[in-house]
Amino acid sequence: MVELVEFIAKSLCEDKDSVKVEFNNTDSSIDITLHVAEADMGKVIGRQGRIAKSIRTILKAMSLKENIKVNLQIEN
């Protein structure tokens, strides 16, 4: 899942070197933090948060298979 978030973010951003993904894995959940450049925040979040919501929907679909909860935070 972390690799998927990184791939999607690098596809959307112009400054691919600034994309960093951190994760914290616990027993029942995964907390993913996506760091992007401030100039690319709008591209990753999208209009009214549509792209961010879509990324979270994909992660939720993947997490249902593994029976865990996934949390995504987007920061600059």
N, C-alpha and C positions, 0 to 999 in steps of 0.2 A: 504494500500500500504506500509506503514511503517513496518508493521508486516511481510509482504512478503519479503522486503529487508533484514530485520533482520534475518529471517529464512534462506534465501539463503546464507547470509554471514556466519552465524554460521555453516551451513552445509559444507562450503568450508574451513573454518579456523581451525587451530589446537588449537589456544588460543581463545576459545569461550568467555572467560570473558572480553577480550579486545574489543569485538565488541560492538559498541555503535552507535545508530542511532538517529540523531537529525532532526527535521523538522520545517519548517517555512511555515505556511499556510496563503496565501493571498486570495483575492477574486477569481482570475482566475488562480492561479498556486500554486504548492506545491514544495518547495525546500527541498530536502532530502540530508543530509550529513551523509556519512557512515565513521566511524572511526574504523580502524582495526590496529593490531600490524604491525610493519614494516616487520617482517618476513613473514606475511601472505599477504602482498600487491600483490605479484606475483600470488598467488592463486586466489585472488578476481578479479584482472585485467585480467589475462590470457595471452596467447601468442598473441601479437599484439593487445591486448585489446578486444579479442573475448568474454570473459565471461562478462566483463563490458558492452559491446555492447548488449549482450543478455539480461542482466538485464534491461538495458534501453529500449529495445524493448518490454519486458514484461510490464514494467511500462507505456510505450506509449499506448499499447493495452488496458490496464486497464483505462488509462486516457481518451481514446476516448469515453468510455461508460459514464463517468461522465462529459465530456466536459470541462476538465481543462488541464493545462499544467504541466508536472512533470519534474523536473530538478534533476539529481543525481550527487553528488560530492563524490569522494572516497579520503579519507585522512588518514594519519597515525598519 
